[in-house]
Structure formats: C-alpha cells, structure tokens
C-alpha cells in the first residue's frame, strides 16, 4: 500500500510509490541462502481497493497488504517453507531483516486505499516494512533453511543443436 517502506540494498528505505526501475532492492537469494540485490522487473501501476489487511508481528512491525478472493498478499512461512497468503499466517513464523517473527494477527480493514506491487528480477521477492514478501511464483521449489531444494534434473538440450 501507499507509503509502505521497501528496503533497498544499501539499508535505506523508500516508499513503494517512489520505487523506480533503477532502484537496487534488498532481496533474499534462495539459491544461495543469503541477502542479495535486485532491480525491479515489474512495477504495477497504482490501483485502489476498498479494503486491506493489517498484519502485525510479535516484534511490533506491521504491514498493510491488499489481496483478492478473500486472501491477502503472501509472506514467507518458515514452517511451510513457502510463501503463503498472510491471511493464513496467524500463529506462523515469517522472515524479517531482523530474523524470524511470529504473525500475531491479520485484520481486514474496510477503507479505500492505493496499492502497488513490485516483482524483482530473478528473485521475485523483497522486504516490505522489513518483512519478506513475494508472490506464488516464488514457490517453484521447496525451501529448507532459507534455500531452495532443487533436484538433479538435467537441462533440456536446445533445439538448435
């Protein structure tokens, strides 16, 4: 939502509505299990919603998220090893720039708000109000200890060979 703080790779924050394609955003690299940096791949144009969800963590951080079909934008669930709807995260542990925290509540609030969405290159995630967020596309591989578990599949040979 408008004024949500997006963590940049230099440790500073920038309001989501001011993010540009030139910004270096702090992301989590699930291939290597470490922080990394990525530029936005896609920035959704401003939209409005008639409601949002206020997600509160046990460390006092909160994040306002918009969703659809009764669900909310996704947070990383340590227990599930994947990004799940914040509406399903109450009582579960999520990842923040300061370590793991429990989600205490996810309250639906009826109010007209502006919202945004950003997908980062390669990693597809970012830290909003210091909380790791992403979309369902980041669930392509299972995660253990904050790293993707990938099988030993061979790459398919290109057709031009």
Phi and psi in degrees as a GROMACS rama.xvg file:
@    title "Ramachandran Plot"
@    xaxis  label "Phi"
@    yaxis  label "Psi"
@TYPE xy
-52.074  138.213  UNK-2
73.3628  6.22723  UNK-3
-64.8728  136.494  UNK-4
-86.9362  122.563  UNK-5
-100.719  127.393  UNK-6
-78.4097  124.355  UNK-7
-89.5612  162.28  UNK-8
-66.6787  -18.9081  UNK-9
-85.5879  3.84772  UNK-10
92.617  -8.18228  UNK-11
-84.5623  170.765  UNK-12
-118.465  151.81  UNK-13
-139.853  137.912  UNK-14
-60.6478  139.839  UNK-15
-55.2491  -37.1113  UNK-16
-70.0443  -12.5968  UNK-17
-103.571  1.56836  UNK-18
-67.8292  138.226  UNK-19
-123.596  171.036  UNK-20
-69.1514  -8.19123  UNK-21
-93.0846  -9.64763  UNK-22
-72.5304  141.476  UNK-23
-97.3141  109.455  UNK-24
-99.2098  141.12  UNK-25
-71.4269  128.89  UNK-26
-133.677  169.861  UNK-27
-104.914  126.448  UNK-28
-92.0887  100.589  UNK-29
-73.9746  -15.9877  UNK-30
-71.6765  -39.6743  UNK-31
-107.465  -7.68997  UNK-32
66.9021  46.9547  UNK-33
-155.457  165.879  UNK-34
-65.5998  152.685  UNK-35
-152.987  -175.356  UNK-36
-129.685  143.385  UNK-37
-152.85  148.303  UNK-38
-86.9627  157.121  UNK-39
-64.1394  139.31  UNK-40
-94.5488  -34.3441  UNK-41
-148.392  132.513  UNK-42
-123.199  115.374  UNK-43
-70.0548  138.449  UNK-44
-65.0285  151.238  UNK-45
-53.9349  132.996  UNK-46
-131.014  170.259  UNK-47
-121.479  154.229  UNK-48
-136.793  156.416  UNK-49
-91.4033  -0.396429  UNK-50
-156.804  166.214  UNK-51
-151.569  171.08  UNK-52
-115.086  130.268  UNK-53
-98.1523  113.713  UNK-54
-100.336  126.549  UNK-55
-118.101  131.624  UNK-56
-99.8103  163.725  UNK-57
-71.51  -8.46867  UNK-58
-97.0296  7.7008  UNK-59
93.7091  -11.5517  UNK-60
-70.4378  142.073  UNK-61
-131.767  158.177  UNK-62
-143.502  128.493  UNK-63
-95.1009  126.452  UNK-64
-129.653  148.078  UNK-65
-104.885  154.868  UNK-66
-146.303  -166.811  UNK-67
-151.178  158.621  UNK-68
54.2504  36.6744  UNK-69
79.8869  0.356448  UNK-70
-111.433  167.737  UNK-71
-119.471  162.605  UNK-72
-53.1828  159.754  UNK-73
-93.575  144.524  UNK-74
-120.23  159.458  UNK-75
-80.2456  126.877  UNK-76
-99.4955  116.693  UNK-77
-62.0884  -43.6422  UNK-78
-63.0176  -38.5775  UNK-79
-92.1276  -14.6841  UNK-80
63.9882  33.9484  UNK-81
-161.796  168.661  UNK-82
-85.5722  123.798  UNK-83
-128.381  161.678  UNK-84
-56.5683  135.046  UNK-85
-60.2438  -26.2274  UNK-86
-65.4091  -18.9645  UNK-87
-102.471  8.94792  UNK-88
-97.4622  -7.26235  UNK-89
-58.7087  125.684  UNK-90
89.0061  -8.05366  UNK-91
-97.5557  167.328  UNK-92
-100.201  135.035  UNK-93
-121.27  170.831  UNK-94
-106.176  132.713  UNK-95
-126.159  171.357  UNK-96
-63.833  -16.2823  UNK-97
-107.74  17.5873  UNK-98
108.537  -169.784  UNK-99
-78.9226  143.283  UNK-100
-142.712  151.791  UNK-101
-87.4143  143.289  UNK-102
-86.0969  118.367  UNK-103
-84.5909  -38.7865  UNK-104
-156.174  159.39  UNK-105
-142.463  95.5707  UNK-106
-102.494  128.566  UNK-107
-81.1541  129.68  UNK-108
-123.198  124.141  UNK-109
-84.9432  107.674  UNK-110
-167.455  143.036  UNK-111
-76.8246  126.493  UNK-112
-137.769  155.436  UNK-113
-92.3232  140.937  UNK-114
-139.457  163.206  UNK-115
-138.408  165.174  UNK-116
-148.323  140.407  UNK-117
-131.964  133.985  UNK-118
-114.477  127.494  UNK-119
-92.2381  152.024  UNK-120
-59.559  136.147  UNK-121
65.9523  -51.2088  UNK-122
-86.3419  -24.6879  UNK-123
63.326  10.7773  UNK-124
-131.574  172.41  UNK-125
-163.851  174.183  UNK-126
-108.829  112.962  UNK-127
-105.942  124.211  UNK-128
48.9581  38.1729  UNK-129
73.5678  6.97044  UNK-130
-106.295  133.969  UNK-131
-70.4719  120.45  UNK-132
-127.894  155.764  UNK-133
-165.006  -167.98  UNK-134
-116.552  175.212  UNK-135
-63.7702  -23.0723  UNK-136
-64.0551  -18.7991  UNK-137
-81.4516  3.92399  UNK-138
-99.4803  24.3336  UNK-139
-65.6576  -31.5082  UNK-140
-122.898  150.15  UNK-141
-67.7543  157.92  UNK-142
-123.576  135.041  UNK-143
-136.751  132.278  UNK-144
53.2612  38.6731  UNK-145
65.5761  26.0093  UNK-146
-132.665  144.668  UNK-147
-63.5609  140.84  UNK-148
-100.054  111.783  UNK-149
-113.806  144.031  UNK-150
-81.6695  -179.129  UNK-151
-97.119  36.3701  UNK-152
-61.414  143.085  UNK-153
-84.7561  144.288  UNK-154
-68.9747  146.076  UNK-155
-73.6703  137.383  UNK-156
-68.9796  136.922  UNK-157
-60.5676  148.981  UNK-158
-71.2399  -21.7156  UNK-159
-79.2879  -5.46769  UNK-160
